[in-house]
Amino acid sequence: MKRIISIAALSLAALALSAQAADEKKPTAQQSKMTTCNKEAGDKKGDERKAFMKTCLSAKPATQQGKMTSCNKEAGEKKLAGDERKKFMSSCLKG
């Protein structure tokens, strides 16, 4: 009986660690925003880029329509299609 409890406890611990590791791989909202702003900044340099990034990063969260537009653009750039595109769009619109 003690053996079964020990195995169950180890299994739960391993499950918790794997869930935590999966969460750590997801970028935070700020990291996602930084990625998006960097892509949108494109070839801007110097003061122009600095001003753009300041405005972009301080912007309020996008509306659902704005998110959809941004996610569609990113999916197109990655040339995603079918199930892969659906999965990407789902995660993009949630984040």
Rosetta silent file (secondary structure, phi, psi, omega in degrees, C-alpha in Angstrom):
SEQUENCE: MKRIISIAALSLAALALSAQAADEKKPTAQQSKMTTCNKEAGDKKGDERKAFMKTCLSAKPATQQGKMTSCNKEAGEKKLAGDERKKFMSSCLKG
SCORE:     score description
SCORE:     0.000 S_00000001
   1 L     0.000  -42.504  178.580    0.000    0.000    0.000 S_00000001
   2 H   -62.594  -34.876 -179.641    2.836    2.414    0.850 S_00000001
   3 H   -64.504  -42.498 -179.773    4.420    1.603   -2.497 S_00000001
   4 H   -64.469  -42.386  179.198    1.251    2.583   -4.379 S_00000001
   5 H   -63.823  -41.906  178.846    1.028    5.881   -2.485 S_00000001
   6 H   -62.889  -43.242  179.301    4.692    6.623   -3.237 S_00000001
   7 H   -64.400  -42.749  179.123    4.218    5.919   -6.940 S_00000001
   8 H   -62.799  -42.201 -179.923    1.094    8.097   -7.045 S_00000001
   9 H   -64.734  -42.582  178.123    2.925   10.945   -5.286 S_00000001
  10 H   -64.387  -39.636  178.256    5.852   10.734   -7.705 S_00000001
  11 H   -63.160  -43.184  178.612    3.473   10.707  -10.660 S_00000001
  12 H   -64.896  -39.987  178.539    1.702   13.824   -9.401 S_00000001
  13 H   -63.970  -43.072  179.081    5.004   15.587   -8.820 S_00000001
  14 H   -64.539  -40.081  178.439    6.184   14.747  -12.340 S_00000001
  15 H   -63.552  -42.774  179.191    2.894   15.970  -13.787 S_00000001
  16 H   -63.704  -42.153  179.162    3.163   19.252  -11.877 S_00000001
  17 H   -65.474  -40.166 -179.947    6.722   19.795  -13.077 S_00000001
  18 H   -69.148  -35.476  176.653    5.813   19.125  -16.711 S_00000001
  19 H   -66.915  -40.092  178.727    2.866   21.549  -16.488 S_00000001
  20 H   -65.273  -41.554  178.788    5.127   24.181  -14.965 S_00000001
  21 H   -63.008  -39.172  178.657    7.718   23.668  -17.714 S_00000001
  22 H   -64.817  -40.133  178.795    5.031   24.091  -20.373 S_00000001
  23 H   -65.911  -35.974 -178.517    3.882   27.347  -18.766 S_00000001
  24 H   -67.406  -24.719 -178.008    7.432   28.690  -18.659 S_00000001
  25 H   -79.120  -21.510 -179.730    7.813   28.313  -22.424 S_00000001
  26 L   -75.461  132.820  177.772    4.828   30.562  -23.186 S_00000001
  27 L   -70.388  149.811  176.941    5.823   34.209  -23.647 S_00000001
  28 L   -72.735  169.054  178.723    4.302   36.744  -21.306 S_00000001
  29 H   -59.981  -41.245  179.832    1.899   39.369  -22.638 S_00000001
  30 H   -65.667  -39.407  178.147    4.695   41.963  -22.521 S_00000001
  31 H   -65.003  -40.444  177.989    7.076   39.656  -24.424 S_00000001
  32 H   -64.353  -41.232  179.364    4.418   39.066  -27.076 S_00000001
  33 H   -64.351  -41.603  179.002    3.787   42.790  -27.343 S_00000001
  34 H   -62.246  -42.852  178.262    7.534   43.441  -27.708 S_00000001
  35 H   -60.608  -47.151 -179.777    7.751   40.832  -30.486 S_00000001
  36 H   -62.730  -46.256 -179.524    4.806   42.360  -32.324 S_00000001
  37 H   -63.512  -39.076  177.750    6.137   45.909  -31.966 S_00000001
  38 H   -61.852  -41.613  178.860    9.589   44.840  -33.183 S_00000001
  39 H   -64.913  -42.619 -179.225    8.042   43.279  -36.291 S_00000001
  40 H   -68.980  -28.106 -179.573    5.943   46.360  -36.949 S_00000001
  41 H   -66.662  -28.903  175.806    8.956   48.650  -36.484 S_00000001
  42 L    55.825 -122.916 -175.596   10.540   47.030  -39.526 S_00000001
  43 L   -94.106    9.989  179.927   13.487   49.020  -40.891 S_00000001
  44 L   -61.276  145.384 -178.208   13.036   52.093  -38.688 S_00000001
  45 L  -131.654  159.214  172.125   16.290   53.278  -37.134 S_00000001
  46 H    57.122 -134.010 -176.611   17.437   55.596  -34.371 S_00000001
  47 H   -63.065  -34.223  179.119   15.033   58.158  -32.926 S_00000001
  48 H   -62.556  -44.569  179.341   12.259   57.144  -35.313 S_00000001
  49 H   -66.320  -43.219 -179.963   12.416   53.548  -34.054 S_00000001
  50 H   -59.400  -45.026  179.413   12.672   54.634  -30.424 S_00000001
  51 H   -64.990  -42.354  179.268    9.566   56.837  -30.768 S_00000001
  52 H   -62.229  -47.181 -178.238    7.657   54.093  -32.575 S_00000001
  53 H   -62.696  -39.811  179.153    8.532   51.464  -29.952 S_00000001
  54 H   -61.320  -46.474  179.873    7.549   53.802  -27.099 S_00000001
  55 H   -65.222  -46.277 -177.493    4.162   54.436  -28.684 S_00000001
  56 H   -62.741  -47.006 -176.504    3.625   50.786  -29.639 S_00000001
  57 H   -72.028  -25.497  179.486    4.562   49.363  -26.248 S_00000001
  58 H   -91.242   -3.365 -179.317    2.477   51.881  -24.320 S_00000001
  59 L   -64.325  148.186  177.132   -0.596   51.326  -26.489 S_00000001
  60 L   -68.072  159.281  179.601   -3.676   49.898  -24.828 S_00000001
  61 L   -54.174  143.091 -177.291   -4.531   46.261  -25.550 S_00000001
  62 L   -68.169  152.020  173.817   -5.801   45.705  -29.048 S_00000001
  63 L   -72.248  168.013  179.448   -9.445   45.193  -29.825 S_00000001
  64 H   -59.998  -39.314  179.676  -10.530   41.769  -31.021 S_00000001
  65 H   -65.969  -40.586  177.722  -10.654   43.081  -34.587 S_00000001
  66 H   -64.425  -40.058  177.303   -7.156   44.510  -34.256 S_00000001
  67 H   -62.099  -43.710 -178.943   -5.897   41.218  -32.851 S_00000001
  68 H   -60.414  -44.179  179.482   -7.491   39.336  -35.745 S_00000001
  69 H   -61.988  -46.704 -179.434   -5.797   41.610  -38.279 S_00000001
  70 H   -63.573  -44.610 -179.336   -2.430   41.293  -36.563 S_00000001
  71 H   -66.309  -40.385  176.778   -2.689   37.507  -36.186 S_00000001
  72 H   -60.260  -43.287  179.905   -3.781   37.083  -39.818 S_00000001
  73 H   -62.202  -46.752 -179.154   -0.796   39.121  -40.971 S_00000001
  74 H   -64.066  -40.772  178.541    1.610   37.090  -38.843 S_00000001
  75 H   -64.074  -37.870  178.033    0.094   33.778  -40.012 S_00000001
  76 H   -65.341  -41.602  178.811    0.473   34.929  -43.616 S_00000001
  77 H   -63.492  -33.293  179.291    4.122   35.846  -43.060 S_00000001
  78 L   -84.958   -4.363  179.809    4.724   32.370  -41.618 S_00000001
  79 L    54.595   48.473 -179.990    2.868   30.844  -44.574 S_00000001
  80 L   -88.648  147.889  179.125    0.671   28.717  -42.310 S_00000001
  81 L  -146.491  160.034  174.666   -2.275   26.734  -43.679 S_00000001
  82 H    61.372 -138.157 -177.156   -4.927   24.268  -42.537 S_00000001
  83 H   -62.025  -35.013  179.998   -4.800   22.888  -39.010 S_00000001
  84 H   -63.053  -41.432  178.756   -1.452   24.551  -38.350 S_00000001
  85 H   -66.911  -43.004  179.506   -2.988   27.966  -39.147 S_00000001
  86 H   -59.521  -44.925 -179.638   -6.064   27.261  -36.995 S_00000001
  87 H   -62.916  -44.523  179.407   -3.866   26.296  -34.051 S_00000001
  88 H   -62.525  -47.176 -177.791   -1.696   29.401  -34.498 S_00000001
  89 H   -61.552  -40.491  179.282   -4.704   31.731  -34.822 S_00000001
  90 H   -60.601  -48.995 -178.180   -6.295   30.263  -31.697 S_00000001
  91 H   -69.681  -36.480 -179.978   -3.189   30.797  -29.588 S_00000001
  92 H   -64.838  -45.425 -177.749   -2.511   34.222  -31.126 S_00000001
  93 H   -70.371  -25.429  176.767   -6.016   35.523  -30.445 S_00000001
  94 H   -76.126  -35.544 -175.788   -5.906   34.270  -26.853 S_00000001
  95 L   -86.422    0.000    0.000   -2.547   35.939  -26.193 S_00000001
